[in-house]
């Protein structure tokens, strides 16, 4: 049985939303990829920043809406964002986190109970997993879901607009498609600006600073067929590259590909 099927089965028994059930299961420390889990519900990237840097980071997101579309934000020290989900707890409901000190990952825990502070502000950023549902509904194949791995992600030479200490390269996620499929993918994802929208680049990865498509900086490699082109979307892992460049004394993010699952519906993000 797949992880998704197991979650759906447990949801049926408990009578909970699939998204809520997924969060409850992740509280037990299960650390699998969230791709394809709780289909239909919005997933989010995390950036948890000390309050003294939160204003500059908020402006960074406003200046860079493609990689950093904000879908939720907490009050300082509050691990709950009720607008994103019933019983949602930022400290426990993500499969795996990254704890950063001075721009380096020092730990990847399955909960934040030992790291939580009263000055932390959580930003939840839109994730491309949301538009994948629309792509699959149109019959487009999603390679990393087919292969049961994490989407490949790459640091690029595309510079983000800086704000305060936050500056650095855009990170992109990649999905391979045949040319006609790529055109359709552009049309579909343009309707989802809250979760990165249309691609930022198609084909020729070296033009955006990717030396080897088979060696992603985050996630897992997936094959690109001889009749396919790589299609690149702005990615919510961008704050991790920016946090590393800023060398913040302390920050927390999700582990790439292991997201926060909210109770928001993907269909409600589409712009018709």
Secondary structure, 3 states (H helix, E strand, C coil): CCHHHHHHHHHHHHCCCHHHHHHHHHCCCCCCCCCCCCCCEEEEEEEEEEHHHHHHHHHHHHHCCCCCCEEEECCCCCCCCHHHCCCCCCCCCCCCEEEEECCEEEECCCCCCCCCCCCEEEEEEECCHHHHHHHHHCCCCCHHHHCCCCCCEEEEEEECCCECCECCEEEEEEEEEEHHHHHHHHHHHCCCHHHCCCCCEECCHHHHCCCCCCCCCECCCCCCCCCEEEEEEECCCHHHHHHHHHCCCCEEEECCCCCEEEEEEHHHHCCC
